[in-house]
């Protein structure tokens, strides 16, 4: 039997061939997006952070949630909720990281808690969650050293030989009104004995109000890179071994329209990172795309284009090829926190034209049923298409939007 190749993979291979041969990617018109919503949990508290990984080793991707007082995972395909930990600290949980970092088919999970952005000295907590043999039971929290205002964490292959836990606080220690020491962006090195001390490597300490980051890997590389979103700019930082310095894609000094960024994600054409998407400013209304300028030698600021300026408290962002075009689309959600009467939702932005840059078509995925705190993309049903999972703050729900585009 000839194996079935997912539709999205066929499109990506065709796009990569076109790019490799020097041809311009023109592609067929994009299919009309179609999504079917399934509520996984209608009763969460806030839903600060959402991750997707195979938790139990059954080769199905599960959802992992950092809620206000609960860390939980939802088992695919029946989405039964299993509590990993409760009340790691008196203050809220705020972020989650889940990935299989040792190749055993089961995800390692870490969580950030102690959330109080106004306390830049004593707030915050960071935990590695050690699983029991039965992963549906409670996991053992192992407290790690931390900086105040822990805000976003992700596993990344930061060195050639292993994965590390990357941690980005919102503020530097002792900051007031965004001024003072820079944020210490750290890589935590997981020891063989997870209860022993975890050593760290400082990645950067130059930014203030650093809200989020994205992990990606270039073709041919064995280590990951990150895009970071901060008050000063949007930056690319490469892992040890990549051999490239930190570079700015946008900056408060060199990009006149830039006023800080809250979210950033890497967008691809084929397997190559070709653009960055952001929400600006932090919790702002704009969905922005950055792309290298023509003739860029590798160290210049990227060209900036606003593709939507109407979000109300933009907070969720992802890039992925949901429609099988061979070039990524952008998904953005907003939560309208403390904005009575404002509608919430999720939109999909589809690139048009030869460069996937000049024109974007907007489609509504969710209209006022998801106050999006976080969202993630993954193929949750194994059909070759990317599906969307989101957690809602004011709407207090976890929802999967199944991708049902026509062939």
N, C-alpha and C positions, 0 to 999 in steps of 0.2 A: 504494500500500500504506500502511495506517495504521501508523505507527511503534509498536513495542512499548515500553510504559512499564514499567520494573521494578516489581515488587511493592512493594518498600520505598519507592519514590518515591510510588506511589499512596497508601500509608498515611500518609506524611509530609504530602502535600498535603491529605488529608482532615483530619488533625490540625490543620494550620495554619489551615484554613478554620474548624474548630470554635473554635479559640482566638480567631481574629480576630472571630468573631461573638459572642463572649462566652459560648458554650456550654461546658458542662463536658465534658471529654474522658472518655468512658466506654469506648468501644472494645469489640471482640469479645474473647472469651477468647484468651489467647496460645496460639499453636500449640506443639506439643511440639517442643523443640529436637532437631535431629539433626545430628551432625557425623561426618565421616569423616577419619581422620588419615592423612596422608602424610608420611613422613620425608624431608626434603630433604637433610639432612646428618647422619649418625650418628656423626661423629667430630670435633666441635669441642672446644676446650679449656675455655672458660668461657662464651662468648656474652654478654659484658657488655651490648651494646646492639644493638638491631635497628631498622631503618627500612625503609619501603616507599616506592618511587618508581620512575618509569620511567627507567632508567639509560641505555638505548641508543636511545631515541626511537622504539620500535616500537609505542607506544601500549598496551603491556602493563606492568603494575606488577611490578617486580622486588623481591627482598629484598636488603638491604644489612646486613652484619654487622660489628660490631666485636668480634673475638675476641681472646684473650690476646695473640697475636703476629701476627695477620693481620687486615687489612681486606679484605673480599671482597664480591662481589655474586653473586646466583644468578639466572640469566636465566629468565624466564617464557616459555614454559610447560614447558620440559624441566628447568629448575632446574640447569643446568650451572653449576658454581662457577668464578668468575673472580677471581683475586687482584688487588686494587688496590695494596696495599702490604704490606710485612712489616717487623716490628721497627722501627717509627717511633722508638721509644726502647727502652732496655734494660728498663725497667719496662713493665707491662702497658698495652695499649690499654684505654680505659674507656668511651667514648661515641662516638656517630655522629649526624650530621645529613645528610639527603639530601632535596632538593626542587628542582624546576625553578624557579629564581628569576628567569630572564631571558626566559622564554617561548619557548625554542627546542625544547621538548619533551624535553629531556634534563636529568637531575638534576645539580645541583652537590652535591659531597660534602665534608664536613669531619669531622675526627676528633679526639678528645681522647685523650691517652696520658700516660705517666709516672706511673702511678697508685700513690700511696702516701699513704693518708689520714692516716698518722701524722706525715708531714713537711709542716708547714704553712708552710715557708719555701722549700725548694728543689725540691719535687716538681712534677709536671705538665708538660704540653706541649699545644699546640694547633696543628693543621695544616689548611690548605686543600689539597685534593688536586686537582691540575690534570690533566684527562684528556688522553690522546693521541687522535689521530684514530680509532684502533681501541680502543674502550673495554674490550675484553677483555684488553688488555695492561696493563703496570704504569703507574700514574699518578705524576706528580711531586709529592712532598710539599713544601709551602711552609710553613715554620714561622712562626707568628705570635707576637707578644708574648702573655704569659699570666699569670694569677695561679696560686698554688699550689692543689693539690687540685682541678684541673679535673674536673668530674663529670658534668654534663649540658649538652648543646648542642642547639639547634634553629634552623632558619631561620624567620624571621617577618617579616611586612610591618610593621615597627616605625615606619616613617615613610610618609607618603603617596606618596612617589616611588620607593621601592625596598625590597627585602628586606635584612635584616641578619641576622647570625649572633649569636644570643643565647647567652651562656655563663654558667652558674651553678656556681661551685665549691662543694665541700662545706663548707669552713671558710674563715674569714677568715685573712689573712696573719699568721703568728706565733701563732695561737690555741693554747691549751693547755687540754685538757679542755673544749672548747667555749666558752671564755671569751677575751675580747680583742676585736680588731677584727672588725667584721661582714663577711660575705661581700660581695664586690663583684660584683653582677649587672651584666654588661656587654653592650652591643650593639656588635658589630664591623661597621664599614661597609666593604663590599667595594669596592676601587678598580678603575678600568678596567684598570690593570696590576696583576694580583694579586700580583706579586712586589715591588711597592712597599709602603710602610708602610700598614697598615690603622689608621685612626683609630677611637676608641671613644667611646661615650657611657655614662656610669654610670646605670643604671636605679635601683638601690637599694643601700644598704650597711648595712641595719639588722638583718639576720638572722644567726643562727648555726646550724650544722648544717642548711643548706638542701639538701635531698636531691634534689628534682625539681621540674619545672614543666610546665605544659601550655599550648599556644597555641590560641586560638580567636578567632572573629570574630563580633560581634553583627550582626544584620540592619541594613542601612543604613550600616554603618561601612566605611571604606576602609583602616583599620589594625587590627592584631590586638591582643588583650589576652592576659594570662597569669594563670593561677592558680599560686601557688608554695606548696610544702610545706616548712615549716621547724620548728625547735624552738619558736619563739615563737608560731606560728600558721599559718593558711592565709590567703593574701592574694590579692586581685585587683589587678593593675597594668595600666593601659591604655597603649597606644602613643601616641607623639606625635601630637596631633591629635584624640584621642578626648575630651579636655576633662574627664576625671574624675580625682579624686585616688586614691592608693592607699587601699584599704579592707580591713579585716580581716573575714573570714567566721567565723573562730574564733581565739581567742587563749588563751595560757596564763594570762592574768590575768582574762579575762571569761568563759571557758568552763570550768567547774570540772572536767569530765571529760577535758579535752584535755591530753595529755602529749607533744605533738609529733607531726608527721606525716612519713611517708616518701614517699608518692606522692599525687598529686592529679590528677583529670581533670574536665573540664567535661562535664556531661550536659544533653541537650536534650529539649524537647518541641516537636515540629515543628522550626522553625529557630531557636528561642529557647533560650538557656542558662537552664535552670530549676533545676539543682542542681549540686553538686560532690560527687564521690566521693573518698574518701581511704583510705589504709592507715595505721593508727595503732597504737602510735607507730612510729617508724622501724624497719622490719623486724619489725613487730609482728603481732598476731593478728587485729586488727579491720578489717573493711570498714565504713566509716562514710559516711553520706549527710548532706549539709548542704543546707538549702533555706531561702529567705527566710521570715521569720516573717510571719504575716498582718498587713497594715498597715505593713510595713517601708517606711520613707521612703527607703531607699537607703544608709543609713550604719550600720545596726544589725548585730549579730552574727546569724548564721543559726542556725536550729534544727538540732540534732544528733541523729542516730539511728544506733545500731549495728545493722547487719543481719547480721553474722557476727562471731563472736569466736573462731573455731577455726583460723585459718590458723597455719601454723608457718613463721615468717620470711617474711611477705608481701612480695612484691617486684615483681610485675607487675600493671598496672591499665590498664583501658581502658573507655570508654563509647561505645556505639553502638547503633543500632537493628538488631540482627541478626535480629529476628523480624518486622519490618515492622509494628510497633504504632503508629508515629507518636510514640513516646516512647522514649528510650534505655534500654537495659539496661546492666548493669555486668558486666565480666569481671575476675576477680581470680585471680592465680596465686601460688604460694608455692614456696620452694626448700628449706626445712629445712636450711640451711647449718649444718654442725657440730652437727647434731641426729641422731645415729645412731638408726636404727630408726623415724624419723618418716616418714610417707607424704607425698608431694608431689602437686601437681596443679593443676588449673584449674577454677574454678566460674563459672557464669553466674547472675546475680541478675536476676529479672524483676519489675518493679513491678506491683502490682495496685491496685485502688481508683481513685477519681476523680482523686486528685492524683498518683498514681504514687508515693506516699510512705509510706502507713501500713502496707502489707504488701508483702513481697517473697518470691517463690518461688525456691528454690535448685535449680539443676540441675548435675550433674557433666559437664564436658566432657572432662577427663582425670583418671584415677585412678591415680596413682603412676608414670606414664611420662614426666612432664615436671617437672623441678625448675626451675621458671620463674624465670629471671633477668630476662627482658623479654618483652613481648608487644605486638602491634600488630594493628589491624583494618583491612581494606580489601577491596574486591571484586576478588579476584585472578583470577577466571575469567569476569568480565563478565556474570554472570547476574542482577545486580541485588541480590544478597544480600551482606552483609559476611561475609568469611571471617576466620579468625584465624591468625596466625603467631606462633610462640613459640620462644625459645631457652632451652635448659636447661643449668644449671650442672653439677650432679653427674651428670645423665643425659647430658650432652655431645651434645645433639642439637638440630637445627632442624627443627621440625614445622609443617606447615600443617594446620589443621583446617577442612575444607571444609564450608560451611554447606549442609545438605541438608534444611532444614525443608520440610514439606509445604506446598503452595499453600493 
